[in-house]
């Protein structure tokens, strides 16, 4: 009787392992969204980088929608992003 129990246990473990392998294969792979720099859309202290002279980089913008501070956004969405000061720009906005 113990041989039969061992065989059943082995089959159950094999089935569980195969099910786990199939589940791992069927998971969708995350797609990486292409990003671009968008100037003039970040709030003060929330930029990703480039905030002008006297600033170190990320999180260093001094005012909301600073024209020379950028934030990464999905490609194609920058110029359609509206702010109280206008739209985002793919190039630095001069004040």
N, CA, C and O atoms as a GROMACS GRO file, in nm:
protein
  380
    1UNK      N    1   0.081  -0.119   0.000
    1UNK     CA    2   0.000   0.000   0.000
    1UNK      C    3   0.086   0.126   0.000
    1UNK      O    4   0.046   0.227  -0.058
    2UNK      N    5   0.203   0.122   0.063
    2UNK     CA    6   0.287   0.240   0.068
    2UNK      C    7   0.346   0.272  -0.069
    2UNK      O    8   0.373   0.389  -0.097
    3UNK      N    9   0.366   0.172  -0.154
    3UNK     CA   10   0.416   0.197  -0.289
    3UNK      C   11   0.310   0.274  -0.368
    3UNK      O   12   0.342   0.367  -0.442
    4UNK      N   13   0.186   0.233  -0.353
    4UNK     CA   14   0.077   0.300  -0.423
    4UNK      C   15   0.066   0.445  -0.377
    4UNK      O   16   0.047   0.534  -0.460
    5UNK      N   17   0.078   0.469  -0.249
    5UNK     CA   18   0.072   0.604  -0.194
    5UNK      C   19   0.188   0.688  -0.247
    5UNK      O   20   0.170   0.805  -0.280
    6UNK      N   21   0.306   0.629  -0.255
    6UNK     CA   22   0.424   0.701  -0.307
    6UNK      C   23   0.405   0.739  -0.453
    6UNK      O   24   0.442   0.849  -0.493
    7UNK      N   25   0.348   0.648  -0.532
    7UNK     CA   26   0.326   0.676  -0.674
    7UNK      C   27   0.223   0.789  -0.689
    7UNK      O   28   0.242   0.879  -0.771
    8UNK      N   29   0.117   0.784  -0.612
    8UNK     CA   30   0.014   0.888  -0.619
    8UNK      C   31   0.072   1.023  -0.577
    8UNK      O   32   0.044   1.124  -0.640
    9UNK      N   33   0.152   1.024  -0.473
    9UNK     CA   34   0.215   1.148  -0.428
    9UNK      C   35   0.309   1.204  -0.535
    9UNK      O   36   0.310   1.324  -0.561
   10UNK      N   37   0.387   1.115  -0.598
   10UNK     CA   38   0.480   1.157  -0.702
   10UNK      C   39   0.404   1.216  -0.821
   10UNK      O   40   0.445   1.317  -0.877
   11UNK      N   41   0.293   1.152  -0.860
   11UNK     CA   42   0.213   1.203  -0.972
   11UNK      C   43   0.151   1.338  -0.938
   11UNK      O   44   0.146   1.428  -1.022
   12UNK      N   45   0.105   1.352  -0.816
   12UNK     CA   46   0.046   1.480  -0.775
   12UNK      C   47   0.150   1.591  -0.777
   12UNK      O   48   0.122   1.702  -0.823
   13UNK      N   49   0.269   1.562  -0.728
   13UNK     CA   50   0.377   1.662  -0.730
   13UNK      C   51   0.417   1.698  -0.873
   13UNK      O   52   0.443   1.815  -0.903
   14UNK      N   53   0.423   1.599  -0.961
   14UNK     CA   54   0.458   1.626  -1.100
   14UNK      C   55   0.352   1.713  -1.167
   14UNK      O   56   0.384   1.804  -1.242
   15UNK      N   57   0.225   1.684  -1.138
   15UNK     CA   58   0.117   1.764  -1.196
   15UNK      C   59   0.122   1.907  -1.145
   15UNK      O   60   0.101   2.001  -1.222
   16UNK      N   61   0.151   1.924  -1.017
   16UNK     CA   62   0.161   2.059  -0.961
   16UNK      C   63   0.277   2.135  -1.024
   16UNK      O   64   0.265   2.254  -1.054
   17UNK      N   65   0.390   2.068  -1.043
   17UNK     CA   66   0.506   2.134  -1.103
   17UNK      C   67   0.477   2.173  -1.247
   17UNK      O   68   0.515   2.282  -1.291
   18UNK      N   69   0.409   2.086  -1.320
   18UNK     CA   70   0.376   2.118  -1.459
   18UNK      C   71   0.278   2.235  -1.465
   18UNK      O   72   0.291   2.322  -1.551
   19UNK      N   73   0.182   2.238  -1.375
   19UNK     CA   74   0.087   2.349  -1.370
   19UNK      C   75   0.157   2.481  -1.340
   19UNK      O   76   0.124   2.584  -1.399
   20UNK      N   77   0.253   2.478  -1.250
   20UNK     CA   78   0.328   2.599  -1.217
   20UNK      C   79   0.410   2.645  -1.336
   20UNK      O   80   0.419   2.765  -1.363
   21UNK      N   81   0.469   2.552  -1.409
   21UNK     CA   82   0.549   2.588  -1.527
   21UNK      C   83   0.461   2.650  -1.634
   21UNK      O   84   0.499   2.749  -1.697
   22UNK      N   85   0.342   2.593  -1.655
   22UNK     CA   86   0.251   2.650  -1.754
   22UNK      C   87   0.203   2.789  -1.713
   22UNK      O   88   0.189   2.877  -1.798
   23UNK      N   89   0.178   2.808  -1.586
   23UNK     CA   90   0.134   2.939  -1.538
   23UNK      C   91   0.244   3.043  -1.558
   23UNK      O   92   0.215   3.157  -1.595
   24UNK      N   93   0.368   3.004  -1.535
   24UNK     CA   94   0.480   3.097  -1.554
   24UNK      C   95   0.494   3.135  -1.700
   24UNK      O   96   0.527   3.249  -1.732
   25UNK      N   97   0.471   3.040  -1.790
   25UNK     CA   98   0.483   3.068  -1.933
   25UNK      C   99   0.371   3.159  -1.983
   25UNK      O  100   0.393   3.238  -2.076
   26UNK      N  101   0.254   3.150  -1.923
   26UNK     CA  102   0.141   3.226  -1.974
   26UNK      C  103   0.134   3.368  -1.919
   26UNK      O  104   0.048   3.446  -1.961
   27UNK      N  105   0.222   3.403  -1.827
   27UNK     CA  106   0.222   3.540  -1.775
   27UNK      C  107   0.262   3.636  -1.886
   27UNK      O  108   0.360   3.612  -1.956
   28UNK      N  109   0.188   3.745  -1.901
   28UNK     CA  110   0.229   3.842  -2.003
   28UNK      C  111   0.358   3.912  -1.960
   28UNK      O  112   0.376   3.946  -1.843
   29UNK      N  113   0.446   3.930  -2.054
   29UNK     CA  114   0.570   3.999  -2.022
   29UNK      C  115   0.542   4.149  -2.022
   29UNK      O  116   0.475   4.200  -2.111
   30UNK      N  117   0.593   4.219  -1.922
   30UNK     CA  118   0.568   4.363  -1.917
   30UNK      C  119   0.635   4.432  -2.035
   30UNK      O  120   0.750   4.405  -2.068
   31UNK      N  121   0.560   4.520  -2.098
   31UNK     CA  122   0.617   4.594  -2.209
   31UNK      C  123   0.671   4.726  -2.156
   31UNK      O  124   0.609   4.792  -2.073
   32UNK      N  125   0.786   4.762  -2.205
   32UNK     CA  126   0.849   4.885  -2.161
   32UNK      C  127   0.798   4.999  -2.250
   32UNK      O  128   0.813   4.996  -2.372
   33UNK      N  129   0.740   5.098  -2.187
   33UNK     CA  130   0.687   5.213  -2.259
   33UNK      C  131   0.801   5.309  -2.290
   33UNK      O  132   0.879   5.344  -2.202
   34UNK      N  133   0.810   5.351  -2.415
   34UNK     CA  134   0.911   5.448  -2.453
   34UNK      C  135   0.878   5.583  -2.389
   34UNK      O  136   0.763   5.627  -2.389
   35UNK      N  137   0.979   5.647  -2.335
   35UNK     CA  138   0.960   5.774  -2.264
   35UNK      C  139   1.041   5.884  -2.332
   35UNK      O  140   1.138   5.858  -2.402
   36UNK      N  141   0.998   6.009  -2.310
   36UNK     CA  142   1.069   6.125  -2.362
   36UNK      C  143   1.066   6.236  -2.257
   36UNK      O  144   0.981   6.238  -2.168
   37UNK      N  145   1.161   6.328  -2.269
   37UNK     CA  146   1.167   6.443  -2.178
   37UNK      C  147   1.061   6.544  -2.218
   37UNK      O  148   1.045   6.575  -2.336
   38UNK      N  149   0.989   6.594  -2.118
   38UNK     CA  150   0.887   6.695  -2.144
   38UNK      C  151   0.913   6.812  -2.049
   38UNK      O  152   0.906   6.797  -1.927
   39UNK      N  153   0.941   6.927  -2.106
   39UNK     CA  154   0.974   7.046  -2.029
   39UNK      C  155   0.850   7.125  -1.991
   39UNK      O  156   0.752   7.129  -2.065
   40UNK      N  157   0.856   7.188  -1.874
   40UNK     CA  158   0.753   7.281  -1.832
   40UNK      C  159   0.626   7.219  -1.776
   40UNK      O  160   0.524   7.287  -1.769
   41UNK      N  161   0.629   7.092  -1.736
   41UNK     CA  162   0.507   7.030  -1.686
   41UNK      C  163   0.514   6.987  -1.539
   41UNK      O  164   0.412   6.954  -1.479
   42UNK      N  165   0.634   6.986  -1.482
   42UNK     CA  166   0.647   6.935  -1.345
   42UNK      C  167   0.616   7.041  -1.241
   42UNK      O  168   0.634   7.161  -1.263
   43UNK      N  169   0.571   6.994  -1.128
   43UNK     CA  170   0.549   7.084  -1.014
   43UNK      C  171   0.682   7.109  -0.945
   43UNK      O  172   0.777   7.033  -0.964
   44UNK      N  173   0.690   7.212  -0.866
   44UNK     CA  174   0.814   7.247  -0.795
   44UNK      C  175   0.863   7.126  -0.716
   44UNK      O  176   0.788   7.065  -0.640
   45UNK      N  177   0.990   7.094  -0.734
   45UNK     CA  178   1.052   6.984  -0.661
   45UNK      C  179   1.017   6.846  -0.712
   45UNK      O  180   1.055   6.747  -0.650
   46UNK      N  181   0.944   6.836  -0.823
   46UNK     CA  182   0.905   6.705  -0.874
   46UNK      C  183   0.957   6.678  -1.015
   46UNK      O  184   0.909   6.586  -1.082
   47UNK      N  185   1.054   6.755  -1.059
   47UNK     CA  186   1.112   6.732  -1.192
   47UNK      C  187   1.206   6.612  -1.187
   47UNK      O  188   1.255   6.574  -1.081
   48UNK      N  189   1.230   6.554  -1.304
   48UNK     CA  190   1.324   6.442  -1.312
   48UNK      C  191   1.468   6.490  -1.322
   48UNK      O  192   1.558   6.426  -1.266
   49UNK      N  193   1.492   6.599  -1.391
   49UNK     CA  194   1.628   6.654  -1.399
   49UNK      C  195   1.627   6.787  -1.472
   49UNK      O  196   1.521   6.836  -1.511
   50UNK      N  197   1.744   6.845  -1.489
   50UNK     CA  198   1.766   6.971  -1.562
   50UNK      C  199   1.673   7.083  -1.518
   50UNK      O  200   1.568   7.104  -1.577
   51UNK      N  201   1.713   7.152  -1.414
   51UNK     CA  202   1.630   7.261  -1.365
   51UNK      C  203   1.705   7.393  -1.364
   51UNK      O  204   1.673   7.483  -1.286
   52UNK      N  205   1.803   7.406  -1.449
   52UNK     CA  206   1.871   7.534  -1.465
   52UNK      C  207   1.989   7.555  -1.373
   52UNK      O  208   2.019   7.471  -1.288
   53UNK      N  209   2.056   7.669  -1.389
   53UNK     CA  210   2.174   7.702  -1.310
   53UNK      C  211   2.143   7.704  -1.160
   53UNK      O  212   2.037   7.750  -1.118
   54UNK      N  213   2.236   7.654  -1.082
   54UNK     CA  214   2.221   7.656  -0.938
   54UNK      C  215   2.138   7.542  -0.882
   54UNK      O  216   2.112   7.538  -0.762
   55UNK      N  217   2.096   7.449  -0.967
   55UNK     CA  218   2.021   7.334  -0.919
   55UNK      C  219   2.100   7.207  -0.946
   55UNK      O  220   2.181   7.203  -1.039
   56UNK      N  221   2.077   7.106  -0.867
   56UNK     CA  222   2.156   6.984  -0.881
   56UNK      C  223   2.097   6.886  -0.979
   56UNK      O  224   2.171   6.823  -1.055
   57UNK      N  225   1.968   6.869  -0.981
   57UNK     CA  226   1.904   6.780  -1.078
   57UNK      C  227   1.764   6.743  -1.031
   57UNK      O  228   1.683   6.831  -1.004
   58UNK      N  229   1.736   6.615  -1.020
   58UNK     CA  230   1.601   6.569  -0.987
   58UNK      C  231   1.549   6.632  -0.858
   58UNK      O  232   1.619   6.639  -0.757
   59UNK      N  233   1.426   6.679  -0.864
   59UNK     CA  234   1.363   6.738  -0.748
   59UNK      C  235   1.412   6.876  -0.712
   59UNK      O  236   1.387   6.923  -0.601
   60UNK      N  237   1.482   6.942  -0.802
   60UNK     CA  238   1.543   7.070  -0.768
   60UNK      C  239   1.475   7.191  -0.833
   60UNK      O  240   1.523   7.303  -0.816
   61UNK      N  241   1.366   7.171  -0.905
   61UNK     CA  242   1.299   7.288  -0.964
   61UNK      C  243   1.239   7.372  -0.852
   61UNK      O  244   1.193   7.318  -0.751
   62UNK      N  245   1.239   7.501  -0.871
   62UNK     CA  246   1.196   7.594  -0.767
   62UNK      C  247   1.051   7.638  -0.777
   62UNK      O  248   0.990   7.675  -0.677
   63UNK      N  249   0.994   7.632  -0.897
   63UNK     CA  250   0.856   7.677  -0.918
   63UNK      C  251   0.780   7.574  -1.001
   63UNK      O  252   0.840   7.494  -1.074
   64UNK      N  253   0.649   7.576  -0.990
   64UNK     CA  254   0.566   7.489  -1.073
   64UNK      C  255   0.584   7.525  -1.220
   64UNK      O  256   0.593   7.642  -1.255
   65UNK      N  257   0.588   7.424  -1.304
   65UNK     CA  258   0.594   7.438  -1.450
   65UNK      C  259   0.716   7.516  -1.498
   65UNK      O  260   0.709   7.588  -1.597
   66UNK      N  261   0.828   7.501  -1.427
   66UNK     CA  262   0.952   7.568  -1.465
   66UNK      C  263   0.993   7.523  -1.605
   66UNK      O  264   1.002   7.403  -1.631
   67UNK      N  265   1.017   7.616  -1.693
   67UNK     CA  266   1.041   7.587  -1.834
   67UNK      C  267   1.166   7.509  -1.867
   67UNK      O  268   1.172   7.444  -1.971
   68UNK      N  269   1.266   7.513  -1.781
   68UNK     CA  270   1.389   7.439  -1.810
   68UNK      C  271   1.402   7.313  -1.726
   68UNK      O  272   1.509   7.252  -1.721
   69UNK      N  273   1.295   7.272  -1.660
   69UNK     CA  274   1.293   7.147  -1.584
   69UNK      C  275   1.205   7.047  -1.658
   69UNK      O  276   1.098   7.082  -1.707
   70UNK      N  277   1.252   6.923  -1.668
   70UNK     CA  278   1.175   6.824  -1.742
   70UNK      C  279   1.132   6.707  -1.656
   70UNK      O  280   1.187   6.681  -1.549
   71UNK      N  281   1.033   6.637  -1.707
   71UNK     CA  282   0.981   6.515  -1.646
   71UNK      C  283   0.964   6.415  -1.759
   71UNK      O  284   0.925   6.453  -1.870
   72UNK      N  285   0.993   6.288  -1.735
   72UNK     CA  286   0.975   6.186  -1.839
   72UNK      C  287   0.827   6.148  -1.849
   72UNK      O  288   0.760   6.124  -1.748
   73UNK      N  289   0.779   6.144  -1.973
   73UNK     CA  290   0.640   6.107  -2.002
   73UNK      C  291   0.641   6.009  -2.119
   73UNK      O  292   0.739   6.003  -2.193
   74UNK      N  293   0.533   5.933  -2.139
   74UNK     CA  294   0.527   5.844  -2.254
   74UNK      C  295   0.541   5.922  -2.385
   74UNK      O  296   0.486   6.031  -2.400
   75UNK      N  297   0.615   5.865  -2.479
   75UNK     CA  298   0.638   5.930  -2.609
   75UNK      C  299   0.504   5.968  -2.672
   75UNK      O  300   0.410   5.888  -2.676
   76UNK      N  301   0.497   6.090  -2.721
   76UNK     CA  302   0.379   6.139  -2.789
   76UNK      C  303   0.279   6.212  -2.700
   76UNK      O  304   0.182   6.269  -2.751
   77UNK      N  305   0.302   6.211  -2.569
   77UNK     CA  306   0.204   6.275  -2.480
   77UNK      C  307   0.248   6.413  -2.432
   77UNK      O  308   0.168   6.485  -2.372
   78UNK      N  309   0.372   6.450  -2.457
   78UNK     CA  310   0.425   6.575  -2.401
   78UNK      C  311   0.350   6.699  -2.449
   78UNK      O  312   0.296   6.773  -2.367
   79UNK      N  313   0.345   6.720  -2.577
   79UNK     CA  314   0.290   6.846  -2.629
   79UNK      C  315   0.139   6.856  -2.608
   79UNK      O  316   0.082   6.964  -2.623
   80UNK      N  317   0.073   6.745  -2.574
   80UNK     CA  318  -0.070   6.752  -2.547
   80UNK      C  319  -0.098   6.768  -2.397
   80UNK      O  320  -0.214   6.781  -2.356
   81UNK      N  321   0.008   6.769  -2.315
   81UNK     CA  322  -0.009   6.788  -2.171
   81UNK      C  323  -0.032   6.936  -2.143
   81UNK      O  324   0.052   7.020  -2.176
   82UNK      N  325  -0.147   6.967  -2.082
   82UNK     CA  326  -0.182   7.107  -2.053
   82UNK      C  327  -0.143   7.142  -1.910
   82UNK      O  328  -0.157   7.061  -1.819
   83UNK      N  329  -0.095   7.263  -1.893
   83UNK     CA  330  -0.067   7.318  -1.761
   83UNK      C  331  -0.129   7.458  -1.756
   83UNK      O  332  -0.172   7.509  -1.859
   84UNK      N  333  -0.135   7.519  -1.640
   84UNK     CA  334  -0.185   7.657  -1.632
   84UNK      C  335  -0.100   7.756  -1.712
   84UNK      O  336  -0.144   7.867  -1.741
   85UNK      N  337   0.023   7.714  -1.747
   85UNK     CA  338   0.111   7.804  -1.823
   85UNK      C  339   0.120   7.766  -1.970
   85UNK      O  340   0.202   7.823  -2.043
   86UNK      N  341   0.039   7.671  -2.016
   86UNK     CA  342   0.043   7.628  -2.156
   86UNK      C  343   0.065   7.478  -2.165
   86UNK      O  344   0.033   7.403  -2.073
   87UNK      N  345   0.120   7.436  -2.278
   87UNK     CA  346   0.145   7.294  -2.302
   87UNK      C  347   0.290   7.258  -2.272
   87UNK      O  348   0.377   7.345  -2.265
   88UNK      N  349   0.314   7.127  -2.255
   88UNK     CA  350   0.450   7.078  -2.240
   88UNK      C  351   0.527   7.098  -2.368
   88UNK      O  352   0.469   7.120  -2.475
   89UNK      N  353   0.660   7.092  -2.358
   89UNK     CA  354   0.746   7.115  -2.474
   89UNK      C  355   0.857   7.011  -2.478
   89UNK      O  356   0.905   6.967  -2.374
   90UNK      N  357   0.898   6.972  -2.599
   90UNK     CA  358   1.008   6.878  -2.614
   90UNK      C  359   1.144   6.946  -2.600
   90UNK      O  360   1.247   6.879  -2.593
   91UNK      N  361   1.144   7.078  -2.595
   91UNK     CA  362   1.266   7.155  -2.575
   91UNK      C  363   1.245   7.251  -2.458
   91UNK      O  364   1.131   7.285  -2.427
   92UNK      N  365   1.352   7.294  -2.393
   92UNK     CA  366   1.337   7.385  -2.280
   92UNK      C  367   1.256   7.511  -2.320
   92UNK      O  368   1.271   7.564  -2.430
   93UNK      N  369   1.174   7.554  -2.230
   93UNK     CA  370   1.092   7.674  -2.253
   93UNK      C  371   1.163   7.791  -2.189
   93UNK      O  372   1.191   7.790  -2.069
   94UNK      N  373   1.191   7.893  -2.269
   94UNK     CA  374   1.260   8.012  -2.216
   94UNK      C  375   1.156   8.108  -2.160
   94UNK      O  376   1.052   8.133  -2.220
   95UNK      N  377   1.187   8.160  -2.042
   95UNK     CA  378   1.093   8.252  -1.976
   95UNK      C  379   1.102   8.391  -2.032
   95UNK      O  380   1.029   8.480  -1.987
   0.00000   0.00000   0.00000
